[in-house]
Each structure stands twice: as C-alpha cells, then as structure tokens.
Amino acid sequence: MTLQVAPSGLLSADQVVSVLRCATLAPSTHNTQPWLFSVGPAGIEVHADADRTLPVADPDRRELLLSCGAALFNLRTAIHATGVHPATSYFPRRGDPDLLALVRPRAAAATDRKLASLAEAIPLRHTNRTPFTVKPVPGGALGALRHAAEVEHAWLPRLDADQLAGLKELIRESHRLQTQDPAFRSEWQRWTGRGRNRRDGVPYAAGGAVTADDTWVLRDYGGGSRAPGAAPLVVVVGTFADLAIDRLRAGQAMQRVLLTATARGIDASFISQPVEVPSIRARLRDLLGGGLWPQIVLRLGYGAPVPRTPRRALEDVLVTPSPLSV
C-alpha cells in the first residue's frame, strides 16, 4: 500500500516522506523509537510516544526526550538540505508535554555546507557496540565534536585523567546496580535479543561482543563472546539546566555530535548506565565540577562493521495532526 502523506510548507509530499524517514533513523534507548510525527500544511509535529517509555531505566522520560531530540535534529537537518529553513518551536502547546516541537518549513534558505554533510551522514550513522580497535580518534576531531555540542546549546567538557578514572568507576557501579535489579533485567530483556521480524529493540546481530578486559563496561546484548578491546575516546554531553527543554536540546546536541563523528568515519555507542541511576548521575555531576547536568556518555572509536538496528514503518509513527500544523 502506498503511503499517503500531504505536502507541508514548501516541502512536496515526497520530500516530507524523505525527511520523516531521516528522522526515524535517530538512535534511542534500547531502540525503543519513542517518537511520533504528524504532518499538516503548516508544519510537521514531533510527539513523544508515551507508550514507549521505559519505566525502570527512564522513569522521568529524560532519555525519551534525548531520543526524540535526536529525531528532531535529523528532521531539521534533512529539511535544511532541501533548501528550506526549518523554523522550530519547542513545546508549542501548553499543557501537552508529549507535543515536543513544531517544525515549519515555510521559507527558502541557502544550504549550509556543514549541515549538508551532516544530512549525508544520517543514513550512514548507526550505533556500533563492538569493541574498538587500537586506532586513536584524531586529536582534531575532539574540537569538532565539542563545537557540534555547543551549536545545539549543550557542552562536551574536556575530561582529565582523574575524571576519566572516576567516570570508569561510576560506570562499573551503576552497571552492577542495574544488573542486580530484577525489574531492570526484566525490562532489558523485553527490548533486547529480538527476532528478525521485529522493527524495534536491539537484535542479537547488532549487539557485538563484550570487551574481555572490561576497560569500559559495555552492556551485553548477547551479540557474541568476549573480545579484546582498546581504550576508546569517552565523552560526556551535558547541559547547564535539566528541564524538559534542556533534555530535548541535549538530544539534538547528541545527534549533531554523532553525525559529526560519522562524517569523519568515527564509530560511536552509548554508555547509559551512569546517567540512568539517579544517585550515580548526581555523583557524575559532582565529578564534572557541579555545573553541568550529565545527559549522556558516549564511546567513540573505530569498530568492526555491524548491522544497523531495525526501524518501525513510517505509517506506524504517523498520527493525526493538531490544529497547530493544519
């Protein structure tokens, strides 16, 4: 059956389908894909899919907002690549926390070369959970990643040796706490190791092996045996406040960092444990100096090729538009 999508603003129906497909390629915790979209003549709405909240790992929906922010960044970037400006309003309807953004593609705009390269990286980016090789991330890349975060109103602080050592211990402790929690394990098992016919969750094939030396604790998605790994570049994306708008912006910053890495041939995955355990997240904030709220920890390097995780069909993430976009 042919998907029926209306034009929106200056975008044709085919362009709307294309930019929405780019939006759905964003990463999400356990590949839950907690987003919905609606299309009207005036704009494209981004909604949270509350049914895909993780009540144990993400009870306050912080990671849901990060994931939806990443999808929003993909949407904005893909629209910009068509030569249209994506005018974006956050939380445009008071009292509706699930309506996260309204993107109005109403004005032509010159295409920015850097954003165009990020748009090209959208279909190439996927989470690489394998152990990384000994090849180091070039020093110049860190500056580009830091700039990518700052453009989206987030920060990627430089970590010294003591902070990295402290972060490593916090990751170990949070991983232990989560794996000892029966409720977490049950939720985890519902979203991992899914079969080929599923369009969400993390299948075994995308899991990768766990590092043999446990240099940085990685979650075991059941993708393979233990394998040697090298020390990756580990960074933290943070914000100066921790409201819903800050988390949504952090998700956009995270995705801009990830796409910047992808454009440079750098792989990435998430180390989510220390930001999912509230007490550990508070200690990580202290470790960073007390000024930043840590939103996500990223592992960067060069890994073996891995298959991408599946995505829900576009018709499964489209809902009826509100009066705002009609």
Secondary structure, DSSP 4 states (H G I P E B T S, - for coil): -------BTTB-HHHHHHHHHHHTTS--GGG---EEEEEETTEEEEEE-GGG--TTT-TT-HHHHHHHHHHHHHHHHHHHHTTEEEEEEES-STT-TTEEEEEEEEEE-PPPHHHHHHHHHTTT-----SPB-SPPPPHHHHHHHHHHHHHTT-B-PPP-HHHHHHHHHHHHHHHHHHHT-HHHHHHHHHHEEE-TT-SSSEEGGGT-PPBSS-SS-----SSS--B-----EEEEEEES--SHHHHHHHHHHHHHHHHHHHHTT-EEEE--HHHHSHHHHHHHHHHTTSS-EEEEEEEEE-B---PPPP---GGGGB-PPPGGG-
